Amino acid sequence: MSSETKPISTEEFKLALSDLTNENINSVLSQLERSISKLKETNEYLEKEIEQTSDQESIDLYKETISENVEVMKNQSARLDAISEELSRRGVKPSKEEEQEGIYL
């Protein structure tokens, strides 16, 4: 069985957020931030590899991978925006902001 799975749409993601606790949302936020960071690192590495190789097959593969990573990052950025909107709707700041700015009562 080789069926491709696609991530849920941004709208479905937004709906799912409403069922999560703030703690769970902050966990998802952290995971997305780490993922985007790793994808950026990977793309930077692949760009350097493109510059250093003359093998066209490898270059094509690297470029395709970079393109796919960019699409994933766009999707994940949309999810970060959705998380920000949900936390704002709840009157909550993401946990990292709380750590940096303190908690105001």
Buried (B, 14 or more C-beta within 10 A) or exposed (E): EEEEEEEEEEEEBBEEBEEBEBEEBBEBBEEBBEBBEEBEEBBEEBEEBBEEEEEEEBBEBBEEBBEEBEEBBEBBEBBBEBBBEBBEEEEBBBBEEEEEEEEEE
